[in-house]
Amino acid sequence: MENKQVIIYICNHGYAYEAMQEAKKAGARGGTILHGRSSISTEKSKFFGITIHPEKELLLIVCLESQKDALMQAMTSQYGVTTEARGLCFSMKVEDTIGFSFEPIE
């Protein structure tokens, strides 16, 4: 059985849904969007010339390890750190899953 990964994508408010659409085009079945706030500040601020917005969205996608690179590339190519989304993306190994289906949707 193939190893699983969870992709964690963090972006400015309003971009996680669009990033999820790009991931679906690359083969993702779905994901979960969470809303949050940056702990840096309650107002917009600049950090190395990049405007930091306090409202953030987190997109979590559990996928097969063989899908991970394509999904991360799809999201960050359109909604990466150099775009208005300011999307950051990383992945972590998932030890166990229950209730997930990794079969393609027809």
C-alpha positions in Angstrom: 0.0 0.0 0.0 1.4 3.4 -1.0 2.4 6.0 1.6 0.1 9.0 2.2 1.0 12.6 2.6 -0.9 15.7 3.8 -0.3 18.9 1.9 -0.7 22.1 3.9 -1.1 25.2 1.8 -1.4 28.6 3.6 -2.5 31.7 1.7 -4.1 35.0 2.0 -7.9 35.0 2.5 -9.9 34.2 -0.6 -7.4 32.1 -2.5 -7.6 28.6 -1.1 -10.7 27.6 -3.2 -8.9 28.6 -6.4 -5.8 26.7 -5.3 -8.0 23.7 -4.7 -9.3 23.9 -8.2 -5.8 23.8 -9.6 -5.0 20.8 -7.4 -8.2 19.0 -8.7 -7.0 19.6 -12.2 -3.8 17.8 -11.2 -5.6 14.9 -9.7 -6.7 15.8 -6.2 -10.0 14.4 -5.1 -10.8 17.2 -2.5 -9.5 19.0 0.5 -10.5 21.0 3.6 -10.3 24.8 3.9 -9.8 26.3 7.3 -9.9 30.0 8.1 -7.4 31.6 10.5 -5.4 34.7 11.4 -1.7 35.3 11.3 -0.1 35.7 14.7 2.3 38.4 13.2 -0.1 41.4 13.5 -3.7 42.4 13.4 -3.0 44.9 10.6 -1.3 44.7 7.3 2.5 45.0 7.6 5.5 44.6 5.4 8.1 41.8 5.8 11.0 41.9 3.4 8.9 44.0 1.0 5.9 41.5 1.1 2.6 42.7 2.5 1.4 40.4 5.3 -2.4 40.1 5.6 -3.6 38.8 8.9 -6.6 36.8 7.5 -5.3 33.4 6.2 -6.7 30.3 4.8 -5.3 26.8 5.2 -6.0 24.1 2.6 -5.4 20.5 3.7 -5.2 17.8 1.1 -4.4 14.1 2.0 -3.0 12.4 -1.0 -0.8 9.5 -2.2 2.9 10.2 -2.0 3.1 9.7 -5.8 0.6 12.6 -6.3 2.2 15.1 -3.9 4.7 16.9 -6.1 2.2 17.4 -9.0 -0.4 18.8 -6.6 2.0 21.1 -4.8 3.3 22.4 -8.2 -0.2 22.9 -9.5 -1.2 25.1 -6.6 2.0 27.1 -6.2 2.5 27.8 -9.9 -0.7 29.8 -10.0 -1.1 30.8 -6.3 2.5 30.8 -4.9 4.4 33.1 -2.7 5.1 35.6 -5.6 1.4 36.1 -6.3 -1.3 38.0 -4.5 -2.2 34.8 -2.8 1.2 34.6 -1.1 0.7 30.9 -1.0 3.2 28.7 1.0 3.1 25.0 0.7 4.6 22.0 2.5 3.8 18.4 3.2 4.1 15.9 6.0 3.9 12.1 6.1 0.6 10.6 7.3 1.0 7.5 9.4 -2.6 6.1 9.3 -5.8 6.9 7.6 -9.4 5.7 8.1 -12.3 6.5 5.7 -10.2 7.9 2.8 -10.6 6.7 -0.8 -7.8 7.3 -3.2 -9.5 5.8 -6.2 -10.0 8.3 -9.2 -13.4 9.9 -9.3 -15.3 9.0 -12.5 
